[in-house]
Structure formats: C-alpha cells, structure tokens
C-alpha cells in the first residue's frame, strides 16, 4: 500500500481480523486485546513503511490504558496519530446494549476524550462519526480528519449484506459534514467518508462527487474484497493443471 501511494495506513484490530478471514465486526467483540495488539503490529508494519503516514486504531474504552503514556509510546514507535476504532458508534444508538454501555462509562464520549488528548499532544486524529451529535462532539474536540461512517462495508465473502444505498450514503455524508462545518466554519479539518456501499472505486467516486468529502477510509474495500476473487481464481488455475499419469 505504501508503494501504491496510500496517504494514511491504519493499524487496527479489525484489519488484523480480516487477515484471519473473519469480518470487521470482530473488532467490536472481546476477541483481541486491541491496544496491545496495535503495539505488536506496529513492530511488523512501521519498519516497512517509507512514505505513508501510519496511525493506530485505539480502544478508548480500555480502562487499563494510561492515555498520555500510551500515546507517547505510539509516537516514539513511529505512529503519527490515532483513530477511534474500535468504536461503540457501530452499535445502534437507541439499542439497550448501547444505552447500557453509555450508562456504564463505556460510551462514545470516551472516544471523544481520547481524541482530545491526542490533539493536545499534537498527534494526527481521525474521528469516526455516525450521528449528528457525535460529529458535533468530534468537531468540537478538534479532530483533524472527520470521517462519516455510513455502516459496515458491503461486498465480498464476509462483507455486510444489509447496508444503505449509494443515495443514502451521500445523504448521510452531507448531513453529518454540514454539522462539522457549522462547528468549524473555518474548515480546518479534512472531511472524508467510509463504509456501506463504498466497496470499490466506482461506488466511492459516486459518493465523493456528490458530497463535500475529499477522501475515504478504505478498509475492506482495498484489503479484502478485491483480493478474494483473485486468490480464488488463481487457486482454481493451479488446481486445474494437468499432470502426467
């Protein structure tokens, strides 16, 4: 990806999960020790990246993390910043589980607070936002890049089957970015989008040309869905080789 000219490379738990062949929502389940995993992956990835910015996806809800110390450790390793993933924002706002998480101190505000701490340490910050309220909070927190998340990415073997349409993705992206621009009229942040039907260059282009987003978080759209059919086809070709009896 560094060779391909990717601007930012994200190191986070669900990316590792996808390499194991499991879906992105694995990042929200108690499968990984996320903040520890990111450090371990950093030793594998950072020495090999020459041109791109590398950021860490952190679990803001982890009560064992001393954030100034942990973020400084990330920076010393070579990470340029963070993003709030895993995020409770993927859990329906009005569900009982989400309400209980918020009431128990494991809510979205923890993610806002960690973004604030990282900004104060002059680290690059990418904020996933799912609702108008979350977008407002992250804009007020000073996030450098505000990423409208329209849902789990569709497509591929383990991609989401239930997702929003291109039109809905456009509407949601514009709606949330409007809030961010109202909070920060000087537009001193980078607006981007992610997820849902944006599973290939064609679908992403449709959203970007109809919104004020100037980029998108790829995730599955680069590291999973394009690779699956190629690997399957190559394996079939090897399997079909005739040998002498």
Beta strands, then each sheet from edge to edge (+ up, - down):
strand 1: 8-11
strand 2: 53-57
strand 3: 81-83
strand 4: 124-129
strand 5: 145-149
strand 6: 190-194
strand 7: 216-217
sheet 1: 1+ 2+ 3+ 4+ 5+ 6+ 7+
end
